[in-house]
Amino acid sequence: MESWPLPIYVMNLDRSKDRWLSFEKRNSHLKQYVSRFAAVDGKNASRDLLANQGIIARDLQYNDGALGSALSHLTLWNLAIERNQAITICEDDAIFNLGFIAAAEPLVKTLPKDWHVMFWGWNFDSIVWFDVIPGVTTCVGQFDQQRMRKGVEAFQSANLNPQLFRLFQAFGMPCYSISVAGAQNMKRFCLPFRNIDVPIPGLGRTLPNRDLGVVVNDVFPKINTFVSFPPLVVTPNDHNISTVQTTSAQIR
């Protein structure tokens, strides 16, 4: 019988019930593994309090959506640490392949003991940079987001046979698993959330940190981050309904 050792927490704002219903419908095959997590609404966050707590810099240039998203991820990192358990974190527009458990579980078993983060998907409107042949060459992949959006049903039913690669940089955080040590390291390198410029070699430029999806690209090369290729999770990444919308505007 299939099992999944890394419980899935889906970040969903209380005011976005339609997105939760859509997630449940699209991913009904994972119902027994999924828990809804009430995401932090950045509109209600006290930036002064967060700055006093050392969580953000006082001049942090995150909009409310980006702030809420970052705080939601942070809360779940803390959950992993408190429970001493690796977990899976995903956004409420994530679409899982129907064979996710069967394909992902063997990859989890092959992760090194000191793994930190395992990416199951990314945004298709920019690059992913990974170590395709360790010690020989890396690979920068580009994707067709419009075609992917039209092929969601084909993706879900596809028989995928992904492999594990060392990840250096990717944009978007639709779904990833994180170990306890990974959560500790993400906090160590990301906090306080602050204004920095992040080098993106695959794009040949730097990007200002306007949301968590940017700053993690400064962290991944420093920790043990891996990626499933091809992805087992995709996201429509619809800019029209996004509550964050900063990273996509920078990398398109």
C-alpha positions in Angstrom: 0.0 0.0 0.0 1.3 3.4 -0.9 2.4 5.7 2.0 3.7 9.2 2.3 6.0 10.0 5.3 6.0 13.8 4.7 2.5 15.2 5.6 1.2 17.8 3.1 0.2 21.2 4.4 -1.7 23.4 1.9 -1.4 27.1 2.5 -4.8 28.8 2.0 -6.2 32.1 3.1 -9.4 32.0 5.0 -10.9 34.5 2.5 -9.9 32.2 -0.4 -12.4 29.4 0.1 -12.8 29.0 -3.7 -9.1 28.2 -4.1 -9.4 25.5 -1.4 -12.4 23.9 -3.0 -10.5 23.9 -6.3 -7.5 22.4 -4.7 -9.5 19.6 -3.2 -11.3 18.9 -6.5 -8.1 18.7 -8.5 -6.1 16.7 -6.0 -8.7 14.4 -4.5 -6.3 11.5 -4.9 -4.2 13.0 -2.1 -7.0 13.6 0.4 -5.7 11.3 3.1 -2.3 13.0 3.1 -3.4 16.7 3.0 -4.2 19.2 5.7 -5.3 22.7 5.1 -3.2 25.4 6.8 -4.7 28.8 7.4 -2.2 31.1 5.7 -1.1 34.3 7.2 -2.9 37.3 5.8 -0.2 40.0 5.2 -2.9 42.7 5.5 -3.3 41.9 9.2 0.4 41.6 10.0 2.1 44.3 12.2 5.3 45.2 10.5 6.5 47.1 13.6 6.0 44.0 15.8 7.7 41.7 13.2 10.6 44.1 13.0 10.9 44.2 16.8 11.0 40.4 16.8 13.8 40.3 14.2 11.6 38.6 11.6 11.7 41.5 9.0 13.8 44.5 8.4 12.0 47.7 9.0 12.4 48.8 5.4 11.4 45.5 3.9 9.9 46.1 0.5 7.4 43.2 0.4 3.8 43.9 -0.4 1.1 42.5 1.9 0.7 39.4 -0.2 4.4 38.7 -0.3 4.7 39.3 3.4 1.8 37.0 4.2 3.3 34.3 2.0 6.7 34.5 3.6 5.2 34.4 7.1 3.1 31.4 6.2 6.2 29.5 5.0 8.0 30.6 8.1 5.2 29.3 10.4 5.3 25.9 8.7 9.1 25.8 9.0 8.6 26.3 12.7 6.0 23.6 12.8 8.5 21.1 11.3 11.1 22.1 13.9 8.6 21.9 16.8 7.3 18.5 15.7 10.8 17.3 14.8 9.3 16.0 11.5 10.0 16.7 7.8 6.9 18.0 6.1 5.6 19.0 2.7 4.4 22.6 2.0 2.4 23.6 -1.0 0.3 26.5 -2.3 -3.4 26.2 -2.9 -3.0 26.4 -6.7 -0.7 23.4 -6.9 -1.7 20.5 -9.2 -0.3 17.1 -8.3 0.4 14.3 -10.8 -2.0 11.4 -10.1 1.0 9.2 -9.5 2.7 11.6 -7.1 3.0 9.2 -4.2 4.2 6.3 -6.2 6.8 8.4 -8.0 7.9 10.6 -5.1 8.3 8.1 -2.4 11.3 6.3 -4.0 13.0 9.7 -4.5 12.5 10.5 -0.8 14.2 7.2 0.1 17.2 8.1 -2.0 17.7 11.5 -0.5 20.9 11.7 1.5 20.5 11.8 5.3 21.6 15.4 5.4 19.1 16.7 2.8 17.4 20.0 3.5 14.8 20.9 0.8 13.2 18.8 -1.9 11.4 20.7 -4.7 8.5 18.9 -6.4 7.7 21.8 -8.8 8.3 25.4 -9.8 6.9 28.2 -11.8 7.1 27.7 -15.5 7.6 31.4 -16.4 11.3 31.3 -15.6 14.3 29.0 -15.3 15.4 26.1 -13.1 19.1 25.6 -12.6 20.3 22.1 -11.5 23.3 19.8 -11.5 22.5 17.5 -14.3 25.8 15.6 -14.2 27.6 16.2 -10.9 31.1 17.3 -11.4 30.6 17.6 -15.2 27.9 20.1 -16.0 24.9 22.0 -14.7 21.7 22.6 -16.7 19.5 25.7 -17.1 16.0 24.7 -18.1 13.3 27.0 -19.7 9.6 26.1 -20.0 6.4 26.9 -21.9 4.0 28.1 -19.3 1.1 28.8 -21.7 1.4 25.3 -23.1 1.6 23.8 -19.7 -1.6 25.6 -18.6 -3.4 24.0 -21.6 -2.0 20.6 -20.8 -2.8 20.3 -17.1 -5.1 17.3 -17.5 -2.4 15.5 -19.6 0.1 16.3 -16.9 -2.0 14.9 -14.2 -2.5 11.6 -16.0 1.0 11.3 -17.3 3.1 8.3 -16.3 6.2 10.2 -15.0 9.5 8.7 -14.0 11.4 11.6 -12.4 15.0 11.6 -11.2 16.6 13.4 -8.4 19.0 16.3 -9.0 20.8 18.9 -6.9 19.0 22.2 -7.2 20.7 25.5 -7.3 18.0 27.9 -8.3 14.3 27.9 -9.3 11.4 30.3 -9.1 8.1 29.8 -7.3 7.4 27.5 -4.4 4.3 25.6 -5.3 5.3 22.4 -3.5 8.4 21.3 -1.6 9.4 19.0 1.3 11.6 20.3 4.0 13.5 18.5 6.7 14.0 19.7 10.3 17.5 20.8 9.5 16.3 22.4 6.3 13.8 24.4 8.2 16.5 25.5 10.6 18.8 26.5 7.8 16.1 28.4 5.9 15.4 30.4 9.0 19.1 31.0 9.5 19.7 32.3 6.0 16.4 34.1 5.3 15.8 35.9 8.5 15.3 38.7 8.9 13.5 39.1 5.6 15.4 42.0 4.2 16.2 44.0 1.0 19.0 42.3 -0.8 20.0 41.7 -4.5 20.2 38.1 -5.4 22.5 37.0 -8.3 20.7 34.7 -10.8 23.4 33.3 -13.1 20.8 31.6 -15.4 19.3 35.0 -16.1 22.6 36.8 -16.3 21.5 39.4 -13.7 20.5 40.1 -10.1 17.0 40.5 -8.8 15.9 42.6 -5.8 14.3 40.6 -3.0 10.6 41.4 -3.4 9.3 38.1 -2.0 10.4 34.8 -0.6 10.6 33.2 -4.0 13.6 35.4 -4.8 15.6 35.3 -1.6 15.5 31.4 -1.4 17.6 31.5 -4.6 20.3 33.0 -2.5 20.0 30.1 0.0 19.6 27.0 -2.2 23.3 26.9 -3.3 24.4 27.1 0.4 22.3 24.1 1.6 21.4 20.6 0.4 18.5 21.3 -2.0 17.2 18.8 -4.5 14.6 18.8 -7.3 12.4 16.3 -9.1 12.9 16.4 -12.8 10.5 16.3 -14.5 8.3 17.9 -11.9 5.5 16.0 -10.1 3.6 19.2 -9.3 2.8 22.2 -11.5 1.0 25.5 -10.9 -1.0 27.6 -13.4 0.8 30.5 -11.8 -2.1 32.8 -12.8 -0.9 36.3 -12.3 -4.4 37.7 -12.5 -5.4 36.0 -9.2 -2.1 35.9 -7.4 -1.9 37.6 -4.0 1.9 38.0 -4.3 2.7 38.9 -8.0 6.1 40.3 -7.4 8.6 37.6 -8.6 6.7 37.0 -11.8 6.8 40.7 -12.7 10.6 40.6 -12.3 11.5 37.5 -14.2 9.3 37.5 -17.2 
